[in-house]
Amino acid sequence: MIVRTRVAPSPTGDPHVGTAYIALFNLCFARHHQGKFILRIEDTDAVRSTRESEDAILDSLRWLGLDWDEGPDVGGDKGPYRQSERTEIYRTHVQRLIDEGHAFECFCSQERLDALRKEQLAQKGRVGYDGHCIGLDKATVAARKSSGEPYVVRMKVPQTGTCVIADLLRDPVSIEWQQVDMQVLLKADGLPTYHLANVVDDHLMEITHVLRGEEWITSAPKHLLLYQYFGWPPPVLCHLPLLRNPDKSKLSKRKNPTSITYYKRLGILPEALVNYLGMMGWTMPNGEEKFNVQQMAEHFDVERVSLGGPVFDIAKLSWLNGRYIRENLTTEQLLGRLVDWAGKPDYVLPILKLVHERAEKLSDIFPKVAHFFSEPPTLTEASFNHKKLQTQDCMKVLFFVSRRFDGLRTWNAERLRSELEQIGEGTGLKIRELLFPLFVAISGQAVSTPLFETLEILGPDLTRVRLRNAMTALGGLSKKAAEALEKEYRQLPGSAATEG
């Protein structure tokens, strides 16, 4: 048997360090067993998926040195490797499940499902689909479909018994079938959900081992049941520990930078970042913390993975990065890396456009653009002194803007301006007053490069970090204060539109 593993990112945002973490472990497992590593794009979310996001993910994984044997850009004989190009394959398999009695058409409206959920929550019972459409006869189904009534396809799930999940890292996990929802397999738009596409693709692409995050354990019964319905042998499952924030919560953009692009902009070397991801829950046999992908693959043993919940510690990453700078680079090589990091035309040219008309000497430029190339500014409460705004006003602005930016899917100067104008309208603040705490948070100064263009260039992750640092400098928020501001935020114009 040839070992075949995969990583399957969804192109709906910035390239996530969690994607690189899962890719690294799958790559090393495959290389250790002289197997193949496949990259598949799971872009069935037609609303949120973009080719720009896909390109950013592929570029980031390549930057880290995580190369794949088959994928949308390199080809392979098990393609296509984008799920959006495999729609007919999924529909054929869904129809097979319907014909064999393992799935059914569901015509329940969203209003009925919302009411059902509300009732179940009120009664403190099991929350999930109640099987309302499972008994519809073929004639009724055909008539409702021919009339154009929208529907989804759901899988049937046993109502009794237990699913036992074998896992390379854990004792068998048991989940009662009554806890498993009748999962939607095909959405009303004709596109598959993750669960169906994942199983069909893994089988047709001959994936032998699935190494994924532990958050997917609760979905394993649905996947194993689909394998059973299709009569296919399932792959070996291995649920890796999740990357954690310092407070042990799941790594998230609201508490920690999660974009690979952020660490690239910060000046982290790719070999240091991928090394650090390898240290997340795994150790070399000799205990050495500094190793490359080839060394990790050579010595990779899944039994050395710890389930302790690895904490993503930026200070530890910086320490490791410093070792690479000192131990792996000559001064001449360091110069080359520095020029490559700070001098990329696609990053520098937009920055220079912001200060071109304001410079009289070349030496004027560097102080004006330092905030694009440095750590977040060191701030204190005094940094936000303003003749009209109180500390609580600045905190409110920073909180509202941070919440609004968390939900944005489009990140450009025009959209950012529009969102901030809505916040200004909702708070009654003049735009100049609204922008003051943002200028300080982003650049450390009350006046700097044009704000909206600056935010666009910095990107969402760098911006979020600086907003969080600014709120910390103002004393931070208690849970009660944050809840009060959250309630007030939800009354602002446009707040619901950017949730996601």
C-alpha positions in Angstrom: 0.0 0.0 0.0 1.3 3.5 -0.9 0.6 5.9 1.9 -1.4 9.0 0.6 -2.2 11.9 2.9 -3.7 15.3 2.1 -4.4 18.8 3.3 -7.6 20.4 2.2 -7.8 24.2 2.9 -10.9 26.3 2.3 -10.0 29.5 0.3 -12.2 31.8 2.4 -9.7 34.1 4.0 -6.0 34.6 4.9 -3.7 31.6 4.9 -3.9 30.2 8.5 -1.0 28.9 10.5 -3.4 26.0 11.4 -3.5 25.0 7.8 0.3 24.9 7.6 0.4 22.9 10.9 -1.9 20.2 9.5 -0.1 20.3 6.1 3.3 19.8 7.8 2.3 16.7 9.8 0.6 15.2 6.7 3.6 15.9 4.6 6.1 14.4 7.1 3.9 11.3 7.7 3.7 10.7 3.9 7.5 11.3 3.3 8.5 9.1 6.2 6.6 6.2 4.6 7.8 7.1 1.0 4.2 8.1 0.2 2.4 10.9 -1.6 1.1 14.2 -0.2 -1.9 15.8 -1.9 -3.3 19.3 -1.7 -7.0 19.7 -2.4 -9.0 23.0 -2.4 -12.3 22.7 -0.6 -14.1 25.6 -2.3 -17.8 24.5 -2.1 -18.6 27.7 -0.2 -19.4 29.6 -3.3 -20.1 32.9 -1.5 -16.9 33.1 0.5 -14.4 31.2 -1.6 -12.1 33.3 -3.8 -9.2 32.5 -6.1 -7.2 35.3 -4.4 -7.4 33.4 -1.1 -6.5 30.1 -2.9 -3.4 31.8 -4.4 -2.4 33.2 -1.0 -2.7 29.8 0.6 -0.6 28.1 -2.1 2.0 30.8 -2.0 2.3 30.7 1.8 2.7 26.9 1.9 5.3 27.1 -0.8 7.1 29.9 1.1 7.3 27.5 4.1 8.7 24.8 1.9 5.7 22.5 2.2 5.5 21.0 -1.3 2.8 18.7 -2.6 2.9 15.8 -5.1 -0.6 16.4 -6.5 -2.8 19.5 -6.5 -4.7 22.1 -8.6 -1.4 23.7 -9.7 0.8 20.7 -10.3 -1.9 18.2 -11.5 -2.1 14.5 -10.9 -4.2 11.5 -12.1 -6.8 11.8 -9.3 -8.0 15.3 -10.2 -9.7 17.7 -10.5 -8.3 19.0 -7.2 -10.8 21.8 -6.7 -14.1 20.7 -5.3 -16.0 23.3 -7.3 -14.9 21.3 -10.4 -16.2 18.0 -9.1 -19.9 18.9 -8.7 -21.2 16.2 -10.9 -19.2 13.6 -9.1 -20.9 14.5 -5.8 -24.4 14.6 -7.3 -23.9 11.1 -8.7 -22.9 9.8 -5.3 -25.8 11.6 -3.5 -28.3 10.1 -5.9 -26.8 6.6 -5.2 -27.4 7.2 -1.5 -31.0 8.2 -2.1 -31.6 5.2 -4.4 -30.2 2.9 -1.8 -32.3 4.4 1.0 -29.4 6.0 2.9 -30.4 9.6 2.2 -33.6 11.6 1.6 -34.8 15.0 0.3 -35.7 17.5 2.9 -38.0 20.4 2.1 -38.1 22.1 5.5 -37.8 25.9 5.4 -35.3 27.8 7.3 -38.1 29.3 9.4 -39.3 25.8 10.4 -35.7 24.8 11.3 -35.2 28.0 13.4 -38.4 27.4 15.2 -37.5 23.8 15.9 -34.1 24.8 17.3 -35.7 27.4 19.5 -38.2 24.9 20.9 -35.5 22.3 21.5 -33.3 24.8 23.3 -36.3 25.9 25.4 -37.0 22.3 26.4 -33.2 21.7 27.1 -33.3 18.6 24.9 -31.2 17.3 22.0 -30.8 20.0 19.3 -30.9 18.7 15.8 -33.1 17.8 12.8 -36.2 15.9 13.8 -36.6 13.7 10.7 -39.7 15.6 9.5 -39.2 14.8 5.8 -37.7 11.3 6.2 -41.0 9.5 5.5 -42.1 11.3 2.3 -43.0 8.9 -0.5 -41.4 9.1 -3.9 -44.5 10.6 -5.6 -44.7 13.4 -3.1 -41.0 14.1 -3.4 -41.2 14.1 -7.2 -44.2 16.5 -7.2 -42.6 19.0 -4.8 -39.3 18.9 -6.8 -41.1 19.4 -10.1 -42.9 22.4 -8.7 -39.5 24.1 -8.0 -39.7 23.8 -4.2 -36.2 24.2 -2.8 -34.7 21.2 -0.9 -31.6 19.7 0.5 -30.4 16.1 0.8 -29.8 14.7 4.3 -28.2 11.5 5.4 -30.1 8.9 7.5 -28.5 8.2 10.9 -29.2 5.3 13.2 -31.3 6.2 16.2 -29.8 3.6 18.5 -26.3 2.2 19.2 -22.9 3.7 19.3 -20.2 4.6 16.8 -16.7 3.5 17.8 -13.9 5.7 16.3 -10.5 4.2 16.0 -7.7 6.8 16.1 -3.9 6.5 15.8 -3.3 8.8 18.8 -6.2 7.9 21.2 -8.1 5.1 22.7 -11.2 4.3 20.7 -13.7 7.2 21.0 -17.4 6.2 21.4 -20.2 8.5 20.3 -23.9 7.5 20.6 -25.7 7.7 17.3 -28.6 9.7 18.8 -26.1 12.5 19.3 -25.4 12.6 15.6 -27.5 15.0 13.4 -29.0 14.0 10.1 -26.4 15.9 8.2 -27.1 17.9 5.1 -25.1 16.3 2.2 -26.2 18.4 -0.7 -27.3 22.0 -0.2 -30.2 23.8 -2.0 -27.8 25.3 -4.5 -26.7 21.8 -5.6 -23.3 22.0 -4.0 -22.1 19.4 -1.5 -21.4 20.1 2.2 -17.9 19.4 3.5 -18.9 16.1 4.9 -20.0 14.5 1.7 -17.2 16.0 -0.5 -14.6 15.1 2.1 -15.6 11.4 2.1 -16.1 11.1 -1.7 -12.8 12.9 -2.5 -10.7 11.0 0.1 -12.0 7.7 -1.4 -11.6 8.6 -5.0 -8.1 10.1 -4.4 -7.1 7.0 -2.5 -6.2 8.8 0.7 -5.0 6.1 3.2 -4.4 8.3 6.3 -6.3 11.4 7.4 -4.4 13.6 9.9 -6.6 16.5 10.9 -7.5 18.6 13.9 -9.2 17.1 16.9 -12.3 19.4 16.3 -13.3 16.9 13.6 -13.7 14.0 16.0 -17.4 14.7 16.5 -17.9 14.6 12.7 -16.1 11.3 12.4 -19.3 9.2 12.9 -21.0 10.9 9.9 -17.9 10.2 7.8 -17.6 6.6 8.9 -21.3 6.1 8.2 -20.9 7.4 4.7 -18.0 5.0 4.1 -20.3 2.2 5.3 -23.2 3.3 3.1 -20.9 3.4 0.0 -19.2 0.1 0.9 -15.8 1.6 1.0 -13.0 1.0 3.6 -12.3 4.2 5.6 -8.9 5.7 5.8 -6.9 5.6 9.1 -7.9 8.5 11.2 -5.5 10.6 13.4 -6.9 13.7 15.2 -4.1 16.1 16.0 -4.2 18.4 19.0 -5.4 21.9 18.3 -3.2 24.9 18.4 -4.1 27.0 21.5 -3.9 30.6 22.6 -2.0 31.1 25.9 -5.3 30.9 27.8 -5.7 27.4 26.3 -8.6 28.4 24.0 -8.5 27.4 20.3 -6.1 29.6 18.4 -8.2 32.4 16.9 -7.7 35.8 15.2 -9.4 37.6 18.0 -6.7 36.6 20.5 -3.6 35.9 18.4 -2.4 36.6 14.9 -3.3 33.5 12.8 -2.3 34.5 9.3 0.9 33.2 7.8 1.2 36.5 6.0 1.4 38.3 9.4 4.5 36.3 10.5 6.0 36.8 7.1 5.5 40.6 7.4 6.9 40.4 11.0 10.2 39.2 9.7 9.9 35.5 10.8 12.0 33.2 8.6 10.0 30.5 6.8 12.3 27.8 8.1 11.8 29.0 11.7 8.0 29.2 11.4 7.7 25.7 10.0 10.2 24.4 12.6 8.0 26.0 15.3 4.9 24.4 13.9 6.7 21.1 14.0 7.3 21.6 17.7 3.6 22.0 18.3 2.9 18.6 20.0 5.9 16.7 18.5 9.5 16.3 19.5 12.6 14.9 17.8 13.9 11.7 19.3 17.1 13.5 20.6 15.0 16.4 22.0 16.6 19.0 19.7 14.2 21.9 19.2 15.8 23.2 16.0 15.1 21.0 12.9 14.0 21.3 9.3 11.2 19.6 7.4 13.5 16.9 6.0 14.8 16.0 9.4 11.3 15.9 10.8 10.1 13.6 8.0 13.1 11.3 8.5 12.4 10.8 12.2 8.6 11.3 12.1 6.7 8.9 14.4 3.1 9.7 15.1 3.4 8.1 18.5 5.7 11.0 19.5 2.7 13.4 19.1 1.6 14.8 22.4 -2.1 15.4 23.1 -1.4 18.2 25.6 -2.8 21.1 23.6 0.2 23.0 22.2 0.2 26.7 23.0 1.2 29.0 20.1 3.7 31.3 21.9 5.0 34.2 19.8 7.8 34.8 22.3 9.0 31.3 21.8 8.7 31.6 18.0 10.8 34.8 18.1 13.4 33.0 20.2 13.6 30.2 17.7 13.7 32.7 14.8 16.7 34.4 16.5 18.5 31.1 16.6 18.1 30.8 12.8 19.3 34.3 12.2 22.4 33.9 14.3 23.2 30.2 13.6 22.2 29.7 10.0 22.9 33.0 8.2 26.1 34.8 7.5 26.0 38.6 7.7 25.9 38.6 3.9 23.0 36.2 3.8 21.2 38.2 6.5 21.5 41.3 4.2 20.0 39.3 1.4 17.1 38.2 3.6 16.6 41.7 4.9 16.5 43.2 1.4 14.1 40.5 0.3 11.8 41.1 3.3 11.8 44.8 3.3 12.3 45.6 -0.4 9.6 43.7 -2.3 8.2 46.1 -4.9 4.6 44.9 -4.5 4.7 45.8 -0.8 7.0 48.9 -0.9 5.6 50.7 -3.9 2.1 51.3 -2.4 3.8 52.6 0.8 6.0 55.0 -1.1 3.0 56.4 -2.9 1.6 57.5 0.5 4.7 59.7 1.2 6.1 60.5 -2.2 4.7 64.1 -2.2 5.7 64.7 1.4 9.4 63.9 1.2 12.2 66.5 0.6 15.1 64.1 1.3 15.4 60.4 1.0 16.1 60.3 4.7 12.7 61.8 5.3 11.0 58.6 4.1 12.1 56.1 6.7 10.6 57.9 9.8 7.4 58.4 7.9 7.0 54.7 7.0 8.6 53.0 10.0 5.2 51.6 11.2 5.0 49.4 8.1 8.2 47.5 9.0 8.3 47.5 12.8 6.7 45.8 15.8 3.4 47.4 17.0 4.2 50.8 18.6 4.8 51.0 22.4 1.7 52.8 23.8 0.5 54.0 27.1 -2.7 55.6 28.2 -1.1 59.0 27.8 -0.6 58.2 24.1 -4.4 58.7 23.7 -4.7 62.1 25.4 -7.1 64.2 23.3 -8.8 67.6 24.0 -12.3 66.2 23.3 -12.1 62.4 23.7 -11.9 60.7 27.1 -10.2 57.4 27.6 -13.5 55.5 27.5 -14.3 57.2 24.2 -11.0 55.9 22.7 -11.6 52.5 24.1 -15.1 52.4 22.6 -13.8 53.4 19.2 -11.1 50.8 19.3 -13.5 48.1 20.4 -16.1 48.9 17.8 -13.6 49.1 15.0 -11.9 45.9 16.1 -15.3 44.1 16.1 -16.2 45.5 12.7 -12.8 44.5 11.2 -13.1 40.9 12.7 -16.0 40.2 10.4 -14.9 41.9 7.2 -14.4 39.6 4.2 -13.3 42.4 1.8 -10.2 44.4 2.9 -9.5 47.5 0.9 -9.3 51.2 1.6 -12.8 52.0 0.2 -14.5 49.3 2.2 -12.7 50.3 5.4 -13.7 53.9 5.0 -17.3 52.9 4.5 -17.3 50.8 7.6 -15.7 53.5 9.7 -18.2 56.1 8.5 -21.0 53.8 9.6 -19.4 53.6 13.0 -19.1 57.4 13.1 -22.7 57.7 12.2 -23.7 55.3 15.0 -21.6 56.9 17.7 -22.1 60.5 16.8 -18.4 61.1 16.5 -16.9 63.3 13.8 -14.6 61.4 11.5 -11.6 63.3 12.8 -12.4 62.3 16.3 -13.1 58.7 15.3 -9.7 58.4 13.4 -7.5 59.8 16.2 -7.3 56.6 18.4 -6.9 54.6 15.2 -3.9 56.7 14.0 -2.3 56.2 17.5 -3.0 52.5 17.6 -1.6 51.8 14.1 1.4 54.2 13.9 1.9 55.4 17.5 1.3 59.0 16.3 -1.7 61.3 16.1 -0.8 62.1 12.4 0.6 59.6 10.0 0.2 58.1 6.5 -3.3 58.2 5.1 -5.2 55.8 7.4 -7.4 53.8 5.1 -4.6 53.1 2.6 -2.3 52.3 5.5 -4.8 49.7 6.9 -5.2 48.1 3.4 -1.4 47.7 3.1 -0.9 46.4 6.6 -3.7 43.8 6.2 -6.2 42.5 8.7 -3.9 40.5 11.0 -1.4 43.3 11.6 -4.3 45.7 12.1 -6.1 43.5 14.6 -2.9 43.0 16.6 -2.3 46.8 16.9 -5.9 47.4 17.9 -5.7 44.8 20.6 -2.4 46.3 21.8 -3.9 49.7 21.9 -6.9 48.5 24.0 -4.4 46.8 26.4 -2.5 50.1 26.7 -5.8 51.8 27.7 -6.2 49.3 30.6 -8.0 46.5 28.9 -11.7 45.5 29.3 -13.3 43.5 32.0 -15.8 40.9 31.0 -18.6 43.0 32.1 -17.4 46.1 30.2 -16.8 44.1 27.1 -20.3 42.7 27.2 -21.7 46.2 27.6 -19.8 47.4 24.6 -20.7 44.4 22.6 -24.4 45.1 23.3 -23.9 48.7 22.2 -21.9 47.6 19.1 -24.8 45.4 17.9 -27.0 48.5 17.7 -24.7 50.2 15.2 -25.6 50.5 11.5 -24.2 47.6 9.5 -23.0 45.5 12.5 -25.0 42.4 11.4 -23.7 42.6 7.8 -20.1 42.0 8.8 -20.6 39.1 11.1 -18.9 35.9 9.8 
